[in-house]
């Protein structure tokens, strides 16, 4: 059973797993969603992204979590807290990536 970390009337958030790769690839493989990235992700890049987020969560106690529609359990993206370097200072960014039809 998945551990829900946060819930809203419409959404559940939980830690990412490798099983999320196909659903997340619908987000990260979409050129419009990824227009501010160098390129949309392929499956190998998506697998690395999920592993990176799992590592962030293990090291910092937070990272990007899978966003699921509460009604169906379908993964429609990610959101959460990500460490970033801004002008040489460690900051926490609130980040998200969502499927356009979610």
C-alpha positions in Angstrom: 0.0 0.0 0.0 1.3 3.5 -0.9 1.8 5.9 1.9 0.0 9.1 1.2 2.0 12.0 2.5 -0.5 14.8 1.8 -4.0 14.9 0.5 -6.4 17.5 -0.7 -10.0 17.0 -1.8 -8.8 16.2 -5.3 -5.2 15.0 -5.0 -2.9 12.6 -3.1 0.8 13.1 -2.9 3.3 10.3 -2.2 6.9 9.4 -2.7 7.8 8.4 -6.3 8.6 4.8 -7.2 10.1 3.3 -10.4 6.5 2.2 -11.2 5.7 5.9 -11.8 8.0 6.2 -14.8 5.4 5.5 -17.6 2.9 8.0 -16.1 5.5 10.7 -15.4 6.8 10.2 -19.0 3.4 11.5 -20.2 4.3 14.8 -18.5 8.1 15.0 -19.0 7.8 13.7 -22.6 5.4 16.4 -23.6 7.3 19.1 -25.5 4.9 21.9 -24.4 5.2 21.0 -20.7 9.0 20.9 -21.1 9.4 24.0 -23.2 11.7 25.7 -20.6 13.9 22.6 -20.3 16.6 21.7 -22.9 14.5 18.8 -24.2 11.6 16.5 -23.3 12.7 13.4 -21.4 13.0 9.9 -22.8 12.4 6.8 -20.7 16.1 6.5 -19.5 16.1 10.2 -18.4 12.8 9.7 -16.6 14.2 6.7 -14.7 17.1 8.8 -13.6 14.8 11.6 -12.6 12.8 9.3 -10.4 16.0 7.8 -8.8 17.3 11.4 -8.2 14.0 12.3 -6.4 14.2 9.2 -4.3 17.7 10.1 -3.3 16.7 13.7 -2.5 13.9 12.4 -0.3 16.2 10.0 1.5 18.9 12.6 2.1 16.8 15.7 2.9 13.4 14.3 3.9 11.8 16.0 1.0 11.9 16.1 -2.8 9.4 16.0 -5.6 6.5 13.7 -4.8 4.1 11.9 -7.2 0.8 13.7 -7.6 -2.2 11.4 -8.1 -5.8 12.1 -8.8 -7.6 11.0 -5.7 -10.7 9.6 -7.6 -8.7 7.3 -9.8 -5.2 6.9 -8.3 -3.7 8.0 -11.7 -0.3 9.8 -11.5 -0.5 13.2 -13.3 2.8 14.7 -12.3 5.0 15.7 -9.4 5.4 18.5 -6.9 7.5 19.3 -3.8 10.5 20.9 -2.4 13.9 20.8 -4.2 17.3 22.1 -3.0 18.7 24.6 -5.5 21.8 26.9 -5.6 20.9 30.5 -6.3 23.8 32.9 -6.5 25.9 30.5 -4.5 23.3 30.2 -1.7 21.4 27.0 -0.9 17.7 27.7 -1.3 14.6 25.5 -1.3 12.5 25.7 -4.5 8.8 24.7 -4.7 8.6 22.8 -8.0 6.0 21.0 -10.0 5.3 19.4 -13.3 1.8 18.5 -14.2 0.2 16.8 -17.2 -1.7 19.3 -19.3 -5.0 17.3 -19.2 -4.7 16.4 -15.5 
